[in-house]
């Protein structure tokens, strides 16, 4: 049997960053073991792990015989079956002999609570990756994985125009698929478009050193949390009580109190209630943090 600890979380940037406290807890609990993540290899530079094997979604997991396997992916049953198929010495997961799944707990605490159930101390506050010098531009990230979590492009464009009118340097980020969106948001303001031109390390550095980050409920928002970068975060169909930053950080969360489908095809009605003037007013306050 391999003397490894295997953790499954085959999800994207924001999801993985919420699992950092749990991964660090596993590192402390098994200091003589290699910590192997089953997840996206591109994000490995940001994570406290020794190795990443490529897994997207709940499995299957191409690995065998870890001493301990930990389901940090979801409630199951697919992810639990995928880890059980690797024949670990011990499996830590929700359900069965583990804790019941709760829908009303913050995502960071969920995975810490799972480990606590099995006697492994975990601190939900242990999610920081460092801190930059805040000498960089304002980062505006208009994209999101689902349309329901995307604030309208014309409103982001108005925010960028307001920042440029104040003399702020602005960079608009996004994936290669969001390049057109980013160019539309930047317009003719002189904002730099970095969408599709940054790898995960470069994006992380941009967010780490940014003067301010403005975005929706996305992975870039979680990066801002991880680096303690001042941010204005626009929430719509999902409560920030479940996915938002710690209350004590330099982050302003705008949310109108409703919930909806986080994977929906139309912009969430609550997100549409957030106006441009409100965001601009909050940005001015956040820049002084």
N, C-alpha and C positions, 0 to 999 in steps of 0.2 A: 504494500500500500504506500502511495506517495505521501511524504510528510509535508503536505500542502493544505492550505485553507482555500477553498474555492467559493467565490461569491458570484452569484448571477444577478446582473442588472443590464439587460440588453436594450437599453433605452438611450435617449438623447442627452444633450448637454445639461439642461436644467434638471432633469430627473437624476442624472448621475451626481450632480453637485449636492443634491439633497441627501445623498447616501454617504457623503464624505465622513460625517461623524461616526457612522456605523463602521465604515472601512477602517478608520483610525482605531476604533475600539477593538476590532479584530486584530489589528496589528499589535496592539498592546497586550491583548489576551494570549496571543500565540507568537511571542517574539522570536522563537527559534524556527518558525515555519515560513515558507514562502506563501505570500498572499497573491492568489491568482484571480483575476476578474474575468468573468465571461460577459463580454460587452463589446462596444465599438472601439477598436484599436486607436482611432484617430484622437480619442480623448485621453489616452494614457498619460501624456505629459502633465496633466493636471491632477492626477489621482495618486493617492498613497498606496500603490500596489507594485508588485515585482514583475508581473507579467499580465498581458491581456490576450485572451484567446477570442477570436471574433465570433460573437453571437449577437444577433439582432432579433429582438422579441423574446418570447419565453422559451426558446430552445428549438431544436435539440442542442445539447452541449457536448462538443467533441472533446471529452476529457474523461479520465477514468481513475477511480480509486483514491480520491482525496481523503485525507484524514477527517476533515470536516467540510461539509458543503452548506452554504447559507443562501436561502432564497430571499434576496433583496429586490426581487423583480415585481412580485405581485402576490395576490392571495391564492393563486392556483386556479384550477388544478394543473394547467399545462406546464407551468414553470416548476411546480413541485414534482410532477412526473419526470420532467427532463432531468432534474437533479438526481432523483432517485435512480434513474437509469444509469448514472455514472457510478453507482455502487459505492457511495462514500461510507466511511466508518461511522459517521454521525451526520444527520440531516437536521438543520435548524430552519423551521418554516412555520408559517401560520397554519392553523387548523390541526386536526389530529391531536397529537400530544403537545402541540404548541399553543400559543395564545389565539383567541378568536380574532378575526379581522374586524377592525372598527373603521367605519366610514367618516367619523367625526374628528379625527386626529390629524394634526399637521404632518405632512409627509416626512419631514426631518425626524420628528419624534416617533413616528410609526416604526422606523427601522431601529432606532435606539431602544424602544420598548420591546421589540422582538428579541433583541440580544439580552436585555435585562431579564426577560422571562427565563432565559436559559442560563442566567447567572453571570453574564458578561457585562461589566459596567460600561455604559456609554453616555456621553455628554452631548445633548443636542446643540449646545453652543460651540462645539468644536468643529465649526464648519468653515473657518477662515483660511484663505490661501496666502495671505499677506496683505500688504498695503502699498499703493503707489504714491507718487509725489504730487498727483493732481495737476501736473503741468501741461497735460495734453489737451486735445480739443474736446468739445462736447460730442459725445457719441449718441447718435440718433439711430435707433434700430426699428424700422417700421414693420418688419415681417413678423410672422407667427406661424406655427405649424398648421393651424386651422383658421379658416376665415372668421369664425365666431370670436376669435381672440385678436383680430386685427382691427385696430383703430383706423378710420378711413385715411387713405393716402393724402387727400387734399388737406386734412387737418395736420398731419405730420409736416406737410409742405409749409403750412402757415407757421408752424412752430420753428422750422428751420429758417424761414425768412425773418422771423422775429429775432432769433439768435444772431443771424448775420447782420441785421440792422443795428444790433448792439455791439458789433465788432467782434463777436465770438467766432473762433475757428470751429468748424463743424465737420465731422466725418459721418457719413451715412453707411451703415454696415448691413450685411445680409449674406445669404447664400448665393451661389451662382444662379440659381433659379429666381432669386429676388433682385437680380441686377436691374431689370427694367423698372421695377417698383422703386428701387433706391434712386435711380436717375430721375424718375418722376418727382420724387420727394425733394431731391436736391435742386431740381429746376435750374434756373440761371442765376442762383444766388452766390455761386462760387464755393459752395460746400463740396468737400471732396467725397467721392463715391468709392468706397472700399468693398462693396458687395461683390462676392465672388473672387476677391483678390487677397484674402487672408486665410491662412491655415489656423488651426486652433490655438497655437502658441501666439501668433500675431494678434489674433482677436483678443486673447486674454491680456496681452500687454496693452492693447488699446484701451480696454475697459479698466485695467488696473491703474493706469496713469491718467485717466480721463478727468477733466474738470467736473463733468456731470454726465450721467447716462439718462436718456429718455427712451422708454420702450414699453411694450405691453408685457403680459404674463408669459415670458419667454426665457430661454436659456441665458440670453445676455443679461436679463434682470437678475438671474441667480449668480452670474459672474460678478455683477456689481455688488451683490450681497457678500460674496466670498472675498472680495478685495476691499470691502468697506468704502466703496466709491459712492459718493452722493448720487442718488437716483430718483427719478420720478417714474413710478410704475403704474400703468393703466390696466386695471383689472376689470373683467366683464363677467363671463359666465361662471367663473370659479372664485370662491371666497378667498381673500388673502389670509384668512385664518387657517386655511388648509395648505396654501402654497406660497404665501407671502414671506417677506423678510422679517427678521426679528424686530420687535417694536423699538428696541434701544438703538438701532443703527441709523445712519444718516440717509434714510430713505423715506420718501413721501409716497404713500399709496393712495390712488384715487379709485374709488369703487362706490357704486351707487346702491349696493345692498342686495341686488338680485342675483339669482343663479340661473344657469341654463346649460345647454349642451356645449361642452368644451371642444367638441369635434364637429360642431355645426357648420353648415355651408354659407350662412349669412352672419354678418356682424351682429354680435349680441346687442339686444336693445339697451341693456344697462351701460355697455361700453359707449354706445351712441349718445348717451346722456352727458358724457364728459365733453365739455366744450374747450375750444382752443384757448380762450381767455383764461379759463381756470388753470389750464396746464402752464401757460406763460407766467401767471401769478405765482404758482407753486415753484416753478423753476427758479425764479428770482430769489426766493427764500432759500432754496436748497443750495444754491451756489455759494452761500455764505457759511455753510457747514464746514 
